[in-house]
Amino acid sequence: MTERIAEVTPRTLARVAGVCQLLEALTATYGQVIIPGKLVAPANAAATAANILAHERLFWVGFASSTIGVGFHLAWAFLFYELFKVVNRRLSLYAVFVILVGCAIQAVTILFYAAPWGLLHGANSLAAFKPDQLHALTLAFLKLSAQAFDLYLVFFGFWCLLSGWLIFRSTFMPRVLGVLLAISGLGWMVFLFPPFAHSVFFYIGCASAIGEVPLELWMIIAGVNGERWHEQASAASAH
């Protein structure tokens, strides 16, 4: 697979990476933010359980969308490494390890998200629990899913910082995109303090849009400067 990818032009790799970035953003946001927002009543466990039971198809669409999002994220991270290893191989590899941890946490959020369905349908194995207790556990798992997602955002923010630096140091993409992505990363890393981050989420979202949307559009439309990419690759192999 690595050999086949090496045969693809850098511009094509960049465009595929940009598409994967866009699809990850759409699927993960829909599955891990929008759908839970429709189903979860934060202060009402019984209403949350009733929403899940009444909209099971929507619940599982959220599960599928979130899982697909992780797949797109892994593809995006791998392609990004292939593009920017010519800038700094060690830092690019470190960035991959960071986002792999982030993707693993993202997968855990999906596991917590799916747990309530088992609680609400496990009539025989959970007979010792009263309905209100099962409802409370359902809401607790969904809150754990949201908290795990906050932790994922911290690792994603750190990846954005590292990737922003790689873009800034490259010769084949505009440096301003690296600066904007680093700003986005700093915004997401505010989730090191979740209560404060949620109170200023509007500003974090704006920072994210400023950093990530231009990068997605540039990679999908323009890709990278292939000639300069090969020049930087040659310089890297010479050292």
N, C-alpha and C positions, 0 to 999 in steps of 0.2 A: 504493500500500500504506500509506504514511504517513497519507494522508487517511482511509482506512478505519479504521486503528487509532485515529486521533483521535476517531472517532465512537463507539468502544467506551468503556464506563464505566471509570473508574480501578479500581474494585473487580474488574471482570472481567479487566482487564489484569493486576492483581496476582495473581489466582487462576491465570491461564494461566502467568504467570511462575513461580509457585510449583510448578505441575505440571512445567514444563520443568526447574526446578531439581532436583526430585526424580528425574525420569527421567534427567537427566544424571548425577546421583550414582550411580544404580543401574547404568546402562549402562557408564559409564566405569570404575567400580570393578570390575564383573564382567570387562570386557574387558581392562583394563590392570593389574589387581592380582590378582584371583582366578585367572583362567585361566593367566597366566604363572606364578603360584605353583604350579599343578598340573603345568606342563610343564617348567619350568626347574629343573635340578639345578645350583646355583651352582658347585660344584666339580667337575662331571663333564660335559664337553662331549659325550662319546659318549652318555651317558644322556639328555641334553637332546635331541640329534638323534633318538634312538630314540623318545623320547616324542612328538616332533612328528610323525614318520612314522607312529606307531601311533595317533595321535589327531588326524588332519588336520582332521576335521570340527569338533572342539572348537577347534582352532587358528584356523580361519576364522570360527567363531562369535565368538571373541575379537576378531578384526579387524573384523567387522561391528559388534559391540557398541560397540567403541571409536570407530569412525567415526560411528555414530549419536549417540554421546555428545557428540562435538564439535558436531554439528548442534543438539542440544538446548542446548548451552552458548551457542552464538551467539544462539539465539532468546531465551534467558533474559537474556543481557547486553543485547540490544536492547530488550526489554520493560522491563527495569530502568531503562534510560536514559529511556525514554518516561515512566516513572512519576516519576523523581527529577530530571528536568531542571528542574522547577518549583522545586526547592530551590536548585540552583546549576548552571546549564547548563554552564559551563566545566568544573567539576569532574566532572560527570556524563559529559561528552564525553571528558575525560581518562581516566576510569575505563574507558570503552568501548575506548579505544586500548590501555590496559594489558591488558585481557582479550583483545583481538584478538591481541596478541602472544602471550599465554598459549595461546590456542586454536591459533595457528600452531605453537607448540612442541609442543602436544599432538598435532597432526597429524603432526609429524616423528617423534614416538615411535611412531606407528602404522606409518610407513614403515620404521623400523628393525625393528619387530616383524615385518613381512611379509617382510623380506629373507631370513631363513633358509630359507623355503620355496623361493625361487629357487636358493639355494645347494645345497640338498639334492636338487633335481630338475633342475639344469642339467648333466646328464651330459656332453653334447657340448662345450659352451662352457667347462666347468670341468674338463676331463679332465686338465689339467696338475696339478691339486691332488690330493693324496692324501686318502683318507677322513678321517683324523685331522685334517688341515688344514682340511677343510670343516667338520668338527664344531667345531673351535676358532673358526672364523669365525662359525659359527652362534651359539655362546655369546657371542662378542664383540658381535655385533649386538644380541642380546637385553639384554646389559648396557648397551650404549649407549642402548637404548630406555628402560631403567629410569633411567639418569642424566638423560636428557632429560626424563623425567617429573618427576624431582626439581626440575629447573629450572622446569618448568611450575608446580609447586606454589608456588614463590617468587612468580611473577607473580600467581597466583591469590590468594595471601595478601595481596599489595599491593592487589589489587582489593577484597578483603574489608575492608581498612582504610579505603579510600576510600568504599566503599559503607556501611560502618558509620557513618562520619561523616555521610554524606548522610541516613541513617535517623535519626540522632540530631538532626540539624538540621531534620528534617521535623516537620510538625504533624499528620500524618495516620497515623502509625504510632507504637507505643510506643518511647520512647527506649531502653529497656533492650535491645531487639532490636539496636539499633545498637552498643551497648556490647559485647554478647555476640559479634556478628559481628566486631568489631574484635579481640577476644581470639582468635577463631578465626584471623583473618588473621595475627596475631603468631605464633601457633603454626606456621602453614604457612611463614612466612618464616624459621623456624629452618633450613629446607632451604638457606639460604645456606651452611650448614656441614653438608653431607650426612652425614658420618660421625657427628657428634654427633646430628643429627636422627634418624637411624635407631636410635640407642641409646636415645632417649627417645620413640620413636614412639607408645607407648601413651598418654603424656600429651598429645602433639599430637593424637592421635585423640580423646581426651576433650574437649580444647578445641574441636576441630572440631564434635563432636556438640553441645556446649553452645551454640555459636554458630549453627550451620546448621540443626539440626533444628527448634528453636523458630521460626526464620524461615520455613522451609518450611511448617510447620503453620499459622502465623498467616496467611501469604499465601494458602494454599489454602482455609482455613476462613473467615477473617475478611476477607481482602483489605486494603483501605485504607478510611479514612473519606472517602467521596466528597465530602462537603460541605467538609471542611477542605482536601482536595486542591484543589478549585476555588478556595477562598479563597487558598491559597498561590500557585496559578497566576495569579490576578488580581493579587496583590501583586507577583509577579515581572514580569509584563508591564507593570506601571505604572512600573517603574524603568528 
